[in-house]
Each structure stands twice: as structure tokens, then as C-alpha cells.
């Protein structure tokens, strides 16, 4: 859009997309100092827009204060406040307690708070509290669009010697329940998301990927290859359709990485099971 057209526009009649294009054209002509000046003028309005759903009475704290940084964190994590994350950002427990009261946050687990009218990301919260937990098996495959089967429980792997006793600690507002062989499943509350904890053999960093939750927050999941291997284990009762669909997907997407899949299967003692399905599907894929 040239200078003449911009000078003759009636900006009040332009739609928002055209206004954005005009703004971009204008910004492209500014030098470093001019851009800094514009940002300084615009930043308060920008922050008001970004943080509007978290503010009390539309009052924006001064930029750079603990309260402002707290609201920036709230926006980043969609209203899910984790005490550990807040501490890591240099905000003390003293200020956190003040902000919990001021913004009327609900404690949904120990050290975990939610802003009013914001959705709770239970899986993100769980993994922030228990850093060794990795979403695995069918759930990982589903989140990575490998299978269309919707798991009835969230499969979450923890190390074989992981101390799960603190996971069992009750909390009246916890929205996620934990279903494990050592845990009384009768305590599962209605509307909870059941998590099936699996004591799994070592999962290397190369077998962990990151996907987004339904709110766009990061979740740790086992890689597609490792997830396939885990569902093949005799101790895990996966549907035949899930196994075949997952392996078929892998063969189509990673035709040159079958050796890697076999290597992981061998370390997990399910190479025989994998080879059965490779032979079953080999007619179609010329293995």
C-alpha cells in the first residue's frame, strides 16, 4: 500500500485486517529509535489487552513489578499457577500468597492455583508436580494423531522405582485422580480424569517428545516408537486395532526407521511381538 493511498484513506471506514496492513506498511519505514518510541507508547494498551481477563477492576500493575510479572505468568500458563514456576521466576511465596487472595485464586492441589473462569489443565499440572511422569502408551499415540481410538484413561509412565506415595495425598479440589495397582480406585471422584500410572522401564530423553495440551500448554509424551513398543508389552492389554494402526502409521511415516523401532523393542524385550506385526503387515509394505 503506497503513501498516496494511505494519505487518502478514511481510516474509520477500514476493517481491522486492512488497518493491520496499513500499520505494517507504516512500521516498515521507521528506524530503530522511532520503533522504540512507538513501542513505549503502545505497550500499556498492549498489556491491557493481553492481560484483561486476569485484571481486577481493569487495573494494570506497573510494568516490571512482581504483580505484573505474576500476571504475565498467568497469561502464559492460561490461568494455571504452579508455585514452583512462580518461584523460578523470582516471585516469592510472600507475594504469591498476596496474589492468591487478591485475584481470588482457587487451590486445586498443593501449590497449584487456578484463576476464576479459567480452565484447569490437569495433565500439565500433574507433570509440573511430578517431573518424572511421561504420558505414554495409547494416550501418547492419540495425542500425536497416530491412532483414532480415544483412551478411556490417561496412561502415564513413571520410573520403576519411583516413589508414588506423595501422589496419593488427597486434596479436596484435585480434578485429576490417580488409578494404580497400589491405590484404592474406589476413591476416584466423578468428573475426574483417571490417570493410570505405569511403572515403566527407563525412558531415555531421545524417547520423549513435547506436544500441546488442549489449552496449548506443553506436555511430555513418549515418542511414537517408544509408545508402540509399550503397547506391545504382554503386561499391557492394548486393543489389536490399536497395535496394528500404530505400527501401520509408523511404517508409512518412518519407512527408513524400522531398525530404530526394532532396537527399542529389543531393549524392552518385545522384539518377538513387534516382528509378528511387521510380518503381518509386511505383505502390504514389502519389508
C-alpha positions in Angstrom: 0.0 0.0 0.0 1.7 3.2 -1.1 2.0 6.6 0.6 -0.7 8.2 -1.6 -3.3 5.6 -0.8 -2.6 5.8 2.9 -2.9 9.6 2.8 -6.3 9.4 1.2 -7.8 6.7 3.3 -10.7 7.2 5.7 -9.3 5.0 8.5 -12.6 4.9 10.3 -14.2 3.0 7.4 -11.4 0.4 7.1 -11.8 -3.1 8.5 -9.3 -4.4 11.1 -7.3 -6.5 8.6 -6.7 -3.5 6.3 -5.8 -1.4 9.3 -3.2 -4.0 10.3 -1.8 -4.0 6.8 -1.6 -0.2 6.9 0.2 -0.3 10.3 2.7 -2.8 9.0 3.4 -0.7 5.9 4.0 2.3 8.2 6.2 0.4 10.6 8.4 -0.8 7.8 9.5 2.8 7.3 10.5 3.6 10.9 14.1 3.4 12.2 15.2 1.9 15.5 14.7 4.9 17.6 11.2 5.6 16.2 10.2 2.0 16.8 11.3 2.2 20.4 9.3 5.3 20.8 6.2 3.7 19.3 6.5 0.6 21.5 6.8 2.7 24.6 3.6 4.5 23.7 1.7 1.3 22.8 2.9 -1.2 25.5 0.4 -0.3 28.2 -2.5 -0.7 25.8 -1.0 -4.0 24.6 -0.6 -5.3 28.1 -4.1 -4.2 29.0 -5.5 -6.2 26.0 -3.3 -9.3 26.7 -4.0 -9.4 30.5 -7.5 -8.1 30.6 -9.1 -11.4 31.7 -6.8 -11.5 34.7 -7.1 -8.0 36.0 -9.1 -6.8 39.0 -11.2 -3.7 38.1 -9.2 -3.2 34.9 -6.2 -2.0 36.9 -2.9 -2.9 35.3 0.1 -3.1 37.7 3.2 -1.2 36.8 5.3 -3.0 34.3 8.2 -4.8 35.9 6.7 -5.2 39.3 6.2 -8.6 41.0 2.4 -8.3 40.4 2.8 -7.5 36.7 5.2 -10.4 36.3 2.8 -12.7 38.1 0.0 -11.7 35.6 2.3 -12.3 32.7 2.9 -15.8 34.0 -0.8 -16.3 34.5 -1.4 -15.4 30.9 1.4 -17.6 29.6 0.0 -20.7 31.5 -3.6 -19.9 30.8 -4.5 -19.2 34.4 -2.8 -22.3 35.8 -0.5 -21.1 38.5 2.2 -23.5 39.7 4.2 -22.4 42.8 7.4 -23.9 41.5 7.2 -22.0 38.3 6.4 -18.8 40.2 9.4 -19.3 42.4 11.6 -20.0 39.4 10.6 -16.6 38.0 11.8 -14.9 41.2 8.4 -14.2 42.8 8.5 -15.1 46.5 5.9 -17.1 48.4 5.0 -13.9 50.3 3.9 -12.2 47.1 2.2 -15.4 45.8 0.0 -15.6 48.9 -0.9 -11.9 48.4 -1.9 -12.5 44.8 -3.8 -15.7 45.6 -6.0 -13.6 47.9 -6.2 -10.5 45.6 -7.2 -12.4 42.5 -9.4 -14.9 44.3 -7.5 -18.0 43.1 -8.7 -21.5 43.9 -6.2 -24.0 45.2 -6.8 -27.2 43.2 -3.8 -29.1 44.6 -0.9 -28.4 46.9 1.0 -25.4 45.4 -1.4 -25.2 42.4 -3.9 -22.5 41.9 -6.4 -21.5 39.1 -7.7 -18.1 38.2 -11.5 -17.7 38.2 -13.2 -18.6 35.0 -10.1 -20.3 33.6 -9.9 -24.0 32.6 -7.7 -26.4 34.6 -5.1 -28.2 32.6 -4.9 -31.3 34.8 -2.2 -33.1 32.8 0.0 -30.1 32.6 -0.4 -29.6 36.4 0.3 -33.2 37.1 3.6 -33.2 35.1 4.7 -30.0 36.7 4.3 -31.5 40.1 5.8 -34.9 39.2 8.6 -34.2 36.7 9.4 -37.9 36.1 5.9 -38.6 34.8 5.6 -39.0 31.0 2.3 -39.6 29.1 2.7 -42.9 27.3 1.1 -45.9 25.6 -2.3 -45.3 23.8 -2.6 -41.7 25.3 0.7 -40.7 23.7 -0.3 -42.2 20.4 -3.6 -40.5 20.5 -2.1 -37.1 21.3 0.3 -37.4 18.4 -2.5 -38.3 16.0 -1.2 -41.8 15.4 -4.5 -43.6 16.4 -8.1 -42.5 16.4 -9.0 -44.7 19.4 -9.8 -42.4 22.4 -8.3 -43.8 25.5 -10.6 -44.2 28.5 -7.8 -43.4 30.9 -4.6 -41.3 30.7 -1.6 -43.6 30.6 1.3 -42.0 32.5 4.6 -43.8 32.9 6.9 -43.3 35.9 10.3 -44.9 36.6 10.1 -48.4 38.1 11.5 -47.3 41.5 9.6 -44.0 41.6 8.1 -43.2 45.0 4.4 -42.7 44.3 3.4 -42.2 47.9 3.0 -38.4 47.7 0.8 -38.8 44.6 -1.7 -40.5 46.8 -2.0 -37.5 49.1 -5.7 -36.4 48.9 -6.8 -32.8 48.1 -10.4 -31.8 48.1 -10.2 -29.8 44.9 -8.0 -32.0 42.9 -9.5 -32.6 39.5 -7.3 -35.5 38.5 -7.4 -38.9 40.1 -4.7 -41.5 40.1 -5.5 -45.1 39.5 -2.7 -47.5 40.3 -2.5 -51.1 41.5 -1.5 -49.8 44.9 -4.2 -47.1 45.0 -7.8 -47.7 46.0 -9.7 -46.9 42.8 -12.9 -46.6 44.8 -11.7 -43.1 45.8 -12.0 -41.8 42.2 -14.3 -38.8 42.1 -16.9 -38.1 39.5 -15.8 -35.8 36.7 -12.1 -36.7 37.4 -9.7 -37.7 34.6 -8.4 -41.1 35.6 -4.7 -41.5 35.3 -3.3 -45.0 35.1 0.2 -44.9 36.5 2.5 -47.4 34.9 5.9 -48.4 36.4 7.9 -48.4 33.2 11.4 -49.4 32.2 13.9 -46.5 31.7 12.7 -43.9 29.1 15.7 -42.1 27.6 15.5 -38.4 26.7 15.6 -39.3 23.0 12.3 -41.2 23.5 10.4 -38.2 24.9 8.6 -35.6 22.8 6.6 -32.4 23.6 3.1 -31.9 22.4 0.5 -29.2 23.3 -2.4 -29.8 25.7 -5.9 -28.8 24.8 -5.0 -25.4 26.3 -1.8 -25.1 24.4 0.5 -25.9 27.3 3.5 -28.3 26.9 3.1 -32.0 27.8 5.8 -34.6 27.8 4.9 -37.8 25.9 6.9 -40.8 24.9 7.9 -40.9 21.2 5.8 -42.7 18.7 8.3 -45.6 18.5 8.5 -46.0 22.3 4.7 -45.8 22.6 4.3 -48.6 20.1 6.8 -50.7 22.0 5.0 -50.1 25.2 1.6 -51.1 23.9 3.1 -54.3 22.6 4.2 -55.5 26.1 2.2 -58.5 27.2 1.6 -56.9 30.6 -0.3 -54.1 28.8 -3.7 -55.2 27.4 -4.0 -53.0 24.3 -6.6 -53.5 21.6 -5.4 -55.3 18.5 -6.7 -52.5 16.4 -4.5 -50.0 18.3 -1.4 -52.1 17.8 -2.0 -52.6 14.0 -3.0 -49.0 13.4 0.0 -47.6 15.3 2.6 -49.8 13.5 1.0 -49.2 10.1 1.3 -45.4 10.8 4.9 -45.8 11.8 5.8 -47.8 8.6 4.1 -45.2 6.4 5.7 -42.2 8.2 9.1 -43.5 9.1 9.8 -46.2 6.5 13.6 -45.8 7.0 13.5 -46.0 10.8 12.3 -49.6 11.2 15.7 -50.6 12.6 15.3 -47.9 15.3 11.8 -49.3 16.2 13.3 -52.8 16.4 16.2 -51.6 18.6 13.8 -50.1 21.1 11.6 -53.2 21.1 14.7 -55.3 21.8 15.7 -53.2 24.8 12.1 -53.6 26.2 12.0 -57.4 25.5 9.2 -57.2 22.9 11.1 -57.8 19.7 9.2 -61.0 19.1 5.9 -59.3 19.4 6.9 -56.5 17.1 8.2 -58.9 14.4 4.8 -60.6 14.5 3.1 -57.4 13.4 5.8 -56.5 10.9 5.3 -59.9 9.2 1.5 -59.4 9.4 1.8 -56.0 7.7 4.8 -56.9 5.5 2.7 -58.1 2.6 1.5 -54.6 2.1 4.8 -52.8 2.9 7.3 -55.1 1.2 9.5 -55.4 4.2 
